[in-house]
Amino acid sequence: MKKILPLLTLTVCTLLSQAQSDRFAYTITDQQSGGSNWHFLRRIDLTGGFVTQSLYEGLNNQRPVFQAGSGKATLTSDAPFQSGVAAMALDPRTNRLFFTPMQIDQLRYIDLNNWKTYYVSGTPLANNRTTTTDAGAMVTRMTIGNDGYGYALTNDARHLIRFTTGGLPVIEDLGSLVDDDANNGQSVHLSCTSFGGDMIADDKGNLYLMTSAQYIFRINIATKVATHLGTIKGLPVGFSINGMAVTDKNQILVTSAVQPGYFLIDAANWTAAAWPVKETSWNGSDLANGNVLRSQANTANAKPETPQLLETGKGSISIYPNPILNNQFQLRLRDLIPGGYQLEITDMLGRQVMNQAVQISLENSTMPVVLPKGQTQGLYLIKLSGTESRQSYQQKFLIQ
């Protein structure tokens, strides 16, 4: 066995290297532009900037599904993208698109050769749970490593999961990530900064995690050590990173579940620039393709920095307390133009929690806000937009 292992390793690396020319990426969107129901699969042409119509409707529970391994058809009312999907990964060797629904602890995949859907039964993906509304336990990050294994990560980074991609996938929980001593308190486990986002792999045995709050961690697969590299520069205010894919030009394409638009990130300096599309720009909960980040781009030594929330108006808003308590908080308004505003609150997957019109009569005031009951722990975004003044303000807050 030891004699043939180097040959197997060489084969995997060669195949993944060939896949570096992948000029497409898959994205999870709503049926409508700007929506937040993550049930539709589309493909992005990375050279032309086109996004296709829906290729796969994941809420179709009339679609036949099959048991991974045996290939037997199985009867279920559980649609493939039930509860929405925010984690998927494309294996270029088998042409399988792996994914997991957010509240169903099961690895699934679409065979892109025939568009059949397979469920991996018997072994849960993480935490030995069947369903959950615990944001920390949800898997929202997934990729294929340069070693040919699939990797998935729970929001709280307490479970790094590895799975094989050929035949019947074998799932293994590698355990919790460990913070690098050099992180200076910026932990990969913090819900306010390190939940959500997506992962990609490089050609040196690392994973790169970008969180929804725009923080970057390099994860050494062998040691499970997560090193904080800094934050992304050049992204719009409130842009929640939810999908990552490596382009054929060795840049990192990111998409957001909260805002439309696509951005390309240079891994040499972690700076983003807008990437135009020809037609509709879709909000997306995830991205995936067959490329890995080539090592010549991994030369950055970015210093950690705190992202700044800027407003398009001259005034400002702030939240107290933050983290909030008992589903309510005070929204402090400073130097706002009196008039009508629209108040919208979304989670970091772009799902709307609250949307209501408000009237502001004073430039400086305090507004009580009470959230609907049942909100899960995690990071949220509040946006206050003037209906007449065109002023717009955004701020993030945490529910613990």
C-alpha positions as CSV (number, residue, x, y, z in Angstrom):
1,M,0.0,0.0,0.0
2,K,2.8,2.4,0.8
3,K,4.3,1.9,-2.6
4,I,1.2,3.0,-4.5
5,L,0.2,5.9,-2.2
6,P,2.5,8.5,-3.9
7,L,1.1,7.5,-7.3
8,L,-2.4,8.1,-6.0
9,T,-1.4,11.4,-4.6
10,L,0.2,12.5,-7.9
11,T,-2.9,11.5,-9.8
12,V,-5.2,13.6,-7.5
13,C,-2.9,16.6,-7.8
14,T,-2.6,16.3,-11.5
15,L,-6.4,16.2,-12.0
16,L,-7.0,19.2,-9.8
17,S,-4.3,21.1,-11.6
18,Q,-6.0,20.4,-14.9
19,A,-9.3,21.7,-13.4
20,Q,-7.7,25.0,-12.7
21,S,-8.9,26.1,-16.1
22,D,-12.5,25.9,-14.9
23,R,-14.1,29.1,-16.3
24,F,-17.5,28.6,-14.6
25,A,-18.9,28.7,-11.1
26,Y,-22.1,27.5,-9.6
27,T,-24.2,29.7,-7.4
28,I,-27.3,29.3,-5.2
29,T,-29.9,32.0,-5.6
30,D,-33.6,32.8,-5.2
31,Q,-36.0,32.5,-8.1
32,Q,-36.2,36.3,-8.1
33,S,-33.3,38.7,-8.1
34,G,-32.8,40.2,-4.6
35,G,-34.7,37.3,-2.9
36,S,-33.4,35.2,0.0
37,N,-34.9,31.7,-0.6
38,W,-31.8,29.7,-1.5
39,H,-33.4,27.0,-3.6
40,F,-32.2,27.6,-7.2
41,L,-28.9,26.6,-8.8
42,R,-27.4,28.8,-11.6
43,R,-24.0,28.9,-13.3
44,I,-21.8,31.9,-13.8
45,D,-19.5,32.3,-16.9
46,L,-16.4,33.8,-15.4
47,T,-15.1,35.0,-18.7
48,G,-18.2,36.6,-20.2
49,G,-20.0,37.7,-17.0
50,F,-23.2,35.9,-17.8
51,V,-25.4,34.1,-15.2
52,T,-27.7,31.4,-16.5
53,Q,-31.3,30.8,-15.9
54,S,-32.0,28.3,-13.1
55,L,-30.5,24.9,-13.9
56,Y,-31.9,23.0,-10.9
57,E,-34.9,23.8,-8.7
58,G,-34.0,22.4,-5.3
59,L,-37.5,22.6,-3.8
60,N,-39.0,20.2,-6.3
61,N,-40.0,17.3,-4.1
62,Q,-41.3,15.4,-7.1
63,R,-37.7,15.0,-8.3
64,P,-36.5,11.4,-7.8
65,V,-33.6,11.0,-5.4
66,F,-31.2,8.1,-4.9
67,Q,-29.3,6.5,-2.1
68,A,-25.5,7.2,-2.4
69,G,-23.6,4.0,-2.8
70,S,-26.5,1.7,-3.7
71,G,-28.0,4.0,-6.3
72,K,-31.5,2.8,-5.3
73,A,-34.3,5.3,-5.8
74,T,-35.8,6.5,-2.5
75,L,-39.2,8.0,-1.7
76,T,-39.1,11.2,0.4
77,S,-41.0,14.4,0.7
78,D,-37.7,16.1,1.8
79,A,-36.7,18.2,-1.2
80,P,-33.0,18.4,-2.1
81,F,-32.6,22.1,-1.1
82,Q,-35.1,21.9,1.8
83,S,-34.6,24.8,4.3
84,G,-32.1,26.4,1.8
85,V,-28.5,25.7,0.9
86,A,-25.5,27.8,1.9
87,A,-22.7,25.3,1.5
88,M,-21.7,23.4,-1.6
89,A,-18.5,22.2,-3.3
90,L,-17.7,20.9,-6.8
91,D,-15.4,17.9,-7.1
92,P,-13.8,18.2,-10.6
93,R,-12.8,14.5,-10.7
94,T,-16.3,13.0,-10.3
95,N,-18.2,16.0,-11.5
96,R,-20.3,15.9,-8.3
97,L,-21.7,19.0,-6.7
98,F,-21.8,18.3,-3.0
99,F,-24.1,20.3,-0.7
100,T,-26.0,20.2,2.6
101,P,-29.3,22.0,3.6
102,M,-28.9,24.5,6.4
103,Q,-31.2,22.7,8.9
104,I,-30.8,19.1,7.7
105,D,-27.6,17.3,8.8
106,Q,-27.0,15.3,5.7
107,L,-24.4,15.3,2.9
108,R,-26.0,15.3,-0.6
109,Y,-24.7,15.7,-4.1
110,I,-25.9,16.2,-7.7
111,D,-24.1,14.1,-10.3
112,L,-23.7,16.8,-13.0
113,N,-23.1,14.1,-15.6
114,N,-26.8,13.1,-15.4
115,W,-28.3,15.6,-12.9
116,K,-29.4,12.8,-10.6
117,T,-29.5,13.7,-6.9
118,Y,-28.0,11.4,-4.2
119,Y,-28.5,11.5,-0.4
120,V,-25.7,10.0,1.9
121,S,-27.8,8.1,4.5
122,G,-26.7,6.6,7.8
123,T,-24.0,9.0,8.7
124,P,-24.8,12.6,9.7
125,L,-22.5,15.3,8.4
126,A,-21.9,17.1,11.7
127,N,-22.7,16.9,15.4
128,N,-24.9,13.8,15.1
129,R,-28.0,15.9,14.7
130,T,-30.9,15.5,12.4
131,T,-32.3,19.0,12.3
132,T,-31.3,22.2,14.2
133,T,-31.9,25.9,14.3
134,D,-28.7,26.5,16.2
135,A,-26.7,28.9,14.0
136,G,-23.4,27.7,15.4
137,A,-24.1,24.1,14.4
138,M,-25.0,24.8,10.8
139,V,-22.7,24.0,8.0
140,T,-22.4,27.1,5.7
141,R,-18.8,26.6,4.4
142,M,-17.6,23.8,2.1
143,T,-14.9,23.1,-0.5
144,I,-12.8,20.4,-2.1
145,G,-9.2,20.4,-0.9
146,N,-6.2,19.9,-3.1
147,D,-5.8,16.4,-1.6
148,G,-9.1,15.4,-3.2
149,Y,-11.1,15.3,0.0
150,G,-14.2,17.4,0.6
151,Y,-14.1,19.7,3.7
152,A,-17.1,21.3,5.5
153,L,-17.0,23.6,8.5
154,T,-19.7,24.5,11.0
155,N,-20.3,28.2,11.8
156,D,-18.8,27.9,15.3
157,A,-15.7,26.1,13.8
158,R,-16.0,23.4,16.3
159,H,-16.4,20.7,13.6
160,L,-14.1,20.5,10.6
161,I,-15.6,17.6,8.6
162,R,-13.7,15.7,5.9
163,F,-15.4,13.4,3.4
164,T,-14.4,11.3,0.4
165,T,-15.8,12.2,-2.9
166,G,-15.9,9.0,-4.9
167,G,-18.3,6.0,-4.6
168,L,-20.2,6.1,-1.3
169,P,-18.7,9.2,0.6
170,V,-17.1,8.4,3.9
171,I,-17.6,11.2,6.5
172,E,-15.1,11.9,9.3
173,D,-15.3,14.7,12.0
174,L,-11.7,16.0,12.4
175,G,-12.7,18.1,15.4
176,S,-12.4,21.7,16.3
177,L,-10.2,24.4,14.7
178,V,-7.5,25.9,16.9
179,D,-6.7,29.6,17.0
180,D,-3.2,30.6,16.1
181,D,-1.3,32.2,19.0
182,A,-0.6,35.2,16.7
183,N,-4.4,36.0,16.3
184,N,-4.3,38.4,19.2
185,G,-7.8,37.5,20.4
186,Q,-9.4,37.4,16.9
187,S,-10.9,33.9,17.2
188,V,-12.3,31.8,14.4
189,H,-15.0,30.8,16.9
190,L,-16.5,34.2,17.5
191,S,-20.0,34.5,16.4
192,C,-19.9,38.3,15.8
193,T,-17.1,38.1,13.3
194,S,-16.4,34.5,12.3
195,F,-19.7,32.9,11.4
196,G,-20.9,32.4,7.8
197,G,-19.0,33.0,4.7
198,D,-17.3,30.3,2.6
199,M,-14.1,28.4,2.0
200,I,-11.7,27.7,-0.8
201,A,-8.5,25.5,-1.0
202,D,-5.0,26.3,-2.2
203,D,-2.4,24.0,-3.6
204,K,-0.3,23.8,-0.4
205,G,-2.7,22.0,1.9
206,N,-4.5,25.0,3.3
207,L,-8.1,26.1,3.3
208,Y,-9.1,29.8,3.2
209,L,-12.1,30.9,5.2
210,M,-13.7,34.3,4.5
211,T,-16.5,35.0,7.0
212,S,-19.6,37.0,6.4
213,A,-18.1,39.9,8.3
214,Q,-15.2,40.0,5.8
215,Y,-12.6,38.4,8.1
216,I,-9.9,36.1,6.6
217,F,-8.5,32.9,8.1
218,R,-5.9,30.5,6.7
219,I,-6.6,27.0,8.0
220,N,-3.8,24.4,8.0
221,I,-5.6,21.1,7.3
222,A,-2.9,19.0,9.0
223,T,-2.8,20.9,12.3
224,K,-6.3,22.5,12.2
225,V,-4.7,25.8,13.2
226,A,-6.6,28.9,11.9
227,T,-4.5,32.0,11.4
228,H,-6.2,35.4,11.1
229,L,-4.9,37.3,8.1
230,G,-6.9,40.4,8.3
231,T,-10.1,41.8,6.6
232,I,-11.1,42.4,3.0
233,K,-10.5,45.9,1.7
234,G,-12.7,47.6,-0.9
235,L,-16.0,45.9,-0.3
236,P,-19.2,47.9,0.1
237,V,-20.7,48.7,3.5
238,G,-22.8,45.8,4.7
239,F,-21.6,43.4,2.0
240,S,-21.8,40.0,3.7
241,I,-19.5,37.5,2.1
242,N,-21.5,34.2,1.5
243,G,-19.8,32.6,-1.5
244,M,-16.2,32.1,-2.7
245,A,-14.8,30.6,-5.9
246,V,-11.4,30.8,-7.5
247,T,-11.4,32.1,-11.1
248,D,-9.3,30.8,-14.0
249,K,-7.2,34.0,-13.5
250,N,-6.4,33.0,-9.9
251,Q,-8.6,35.6,-8.3
252,I,-11.3,35.0,-5.7
253,L,-14.9,35.8,-6.8
254,V,-17.2,36.6,-3.9
255,T,-21.0,37.0,-3.7
256,S,-23.3,38.2,-1.0
257,A,-26.7,36.9,0.3
258,V,-27.5,40.5,1.4
259,Q,-26.5,42.7,-1.4
260,P,-26.4,42.2,-5.2
261,G,-23.1,42.4,-7.1
262,Y,-19.9,40.4,-7.5
263,F,-16.4,41.3,-6.5
264,L,-12.9,39.9,-7.4
265,I,-10.4,39.7,-4.6
266,D,-6.6,39.7,-5.1
267,A,-5.1,37.3,-2.6
268,A,-1.8,39.2,-2.7
269,N,-3.3,42.2,-0.8
270,W,-6.8,41.1,0.1
271,T,-8.3,44.0,-1.9
272,A,-11.6,43.7,-3.8
273,A,-12.7,45.3,-7.0
274,A,-16.2,45.2,-8.6
275,W,-16.8,42.5,-11.2
276,P,-19.5,43.4,-13.7
277,V,-22.0,41.0,-15.1
278,K,-23.8,41.3,-18.4
279,E,-27.4,40.9,-17.1
280,T,-28.9,40.2,-13.7
281,S,-26.7,40.4,-10.7
282,W,-28.0,37.8,-8.3
283,N,-27.8,37.7,-4.5
284,G,-26.2,34.3,-3.7
285,S,-25.8,32.1,-0.6
286,D,-22.8,30.2,-2.0
287,L,-20.4,29.7,-4.9
288,A,-18.4,26.6,-6.0
289,N,-16.2,25.5,-8.8
290,G,-13.3,23.1,-9.5
291,N,-10.3,25.6,-9.1
292,V,-7.9,25.9,-6.2
293,L,-5.9,29.0,-5.3
294,R,-2.4,28.7,-6.8
295,S,0.4,29.4,-4.4
296,Q,2.0,32.4,-6.1
297,A,-1.0,34.4,-5.0
298,N,-0.5,33.4,-1.3
299,T,2.3,35.8,-0.5
300,A,0.2,38.3,1.4
301,N,1.1,39.2,5.0
302,A,-1.9,41.3,5.7
303,K,-2.1,42.9,9.1
304,P,-5.4,42.5,11.0
305,E,-7.6,45.5,10.9
306,T,-11.0,46.4,12.1
307,P,-13.6,46.9,9.3
308,Q,-15.3,50.3,9.3
309,L,-19.0,50.7,8.8
310,L,-19.6,53.9,6.7
311,E,-22.9,55.5,5.8
312,T,-23.9,57.2,2.6
313,G,-25.5,60.0,4.5
314,K,-23.8,62.6,6.8
315,G,-25.5,61.3,9.9
316,S,-25.0,58.0,11.7
317,I,-26.9,55.3,13.5
318,S,-25.8,53.1,16.4
319,I,-27.3,50.2,18.4
320,Y,-27.4,49.8,22.2
321,P,-26.9,47.3,23.7
322,N,-24.9,45.3,21.2
323,P,-25.1,42.3,21.5
324,I,-28.8,42.8,22.1
325,L,-30.9,41.4,24.9
326,N,-34.4,40.0,24.9
327,N,-34.9,40.6,21.2
328,Q,-35.0,44.4,21.6
329,F,-32.6,47.4,21.4
330,Q,-32.4,51.1,21.0
331,L,-31.5,52.6,17.7
332,R,-29.7,55.9,18.2
333,L,-30.1,58.4,15.4
334,R,-27.6,61.3,15.0
335,D,-27.9,64.1,12.5
336,L,-30.4,62.5,10.2
337,I,-32.6,64.5,7.9
338,P,-36.2,64.3,9.2
339,G,-38.7,62.4,7.0
340,G,-39.8,59.0,5.9
341,Y,-37.4,56.0,6.2
342,Q,-37.6,52.3,5.5
343,L,-36.2,50.1,8.3
344,E,-35.1,46.6,7.2
345,I,-33.3,43.9,9.2
346,T,-31.8,40.8,7.7
347,D,-29.7,37.9,8.9
348,M,-26.3,37.2,7.3
349,L,-27.9,34.9,4.7
350,G,-30.1,37.8,3.5
351,R,-33.3,36.4,5.0
352,Q,-35.6,39.3,6.0
353,V,-36.5,39.5,9.7
354,M,-38.2,42.9,9.7
355,N,-39.3,45.5,7.1
356,Q,-41.3,48.5,8.1
357,A,-41.8,52.2,7.3
358,V,-40.8,54.7,10.0
359,Q,-41.1,58.4,10.4
360,I,-38.3,60.4,11.9
361,S,-39.2,63.9,13.1
362,L,-36.0,65.0,14.9
363,E,-32.4,65.0,13.7
364,N,-31.2,63.4,17.0
365,S,-33.4,60.8,18.6
366,T,-33.6,57.3,19.9
367,M,-36.0,54.7,18.4
368,P,-36.9,51.4,20.2
369,V,-36.8,48.3,18.0
370,V,-38.4,45.0,19.0
371,L,-37.6,42.0,16.9
372,P,-40.0,39.1,16.2
373,K,-39.6,36.3,18.7
374,G,-37.6,33.2,17.8
375,Q,-34.5,34.8,16.2
376,T,-31.4,32.5,16.3
377,Q,-28.0,33.5,17.6
378,G,-25.7,35.2,15.1
379,L,-24.9,38.3,13.2
380,Y,-27.6,40.6,11.7
381,L,-27.7,43.7,9.6
382,I,-30.0,46.7,10.1
383,K,-30.5,49.1,7.2
384,L,-32.3,52.5,7.4
385,S,-33.0,54.1,4.0
386,G,-34.5,57.5,3.4
387,T,-37.5,57.4,1.1
388,E,-37.0,61.1,0.1
389,S,-33.5,62.1,1.2
390,R,-31.7,59.1,-0.4
391,Q,-29.7,58.8,2.8
392,S,-28.8,55.2,3.8
393,Y,-27.3,53.8,7.0
394,Q,-26.3,50.3,7.9
395,Q,-25.0,48.7,11.1
396,K,-24.4,45.1,12.2
397,F,-25.5,43.7,15.5
398,L,-25.3,40.4,17.3
399,I,-27.9,38.2,19.0
400,Q,-26.2,35.9,21.5
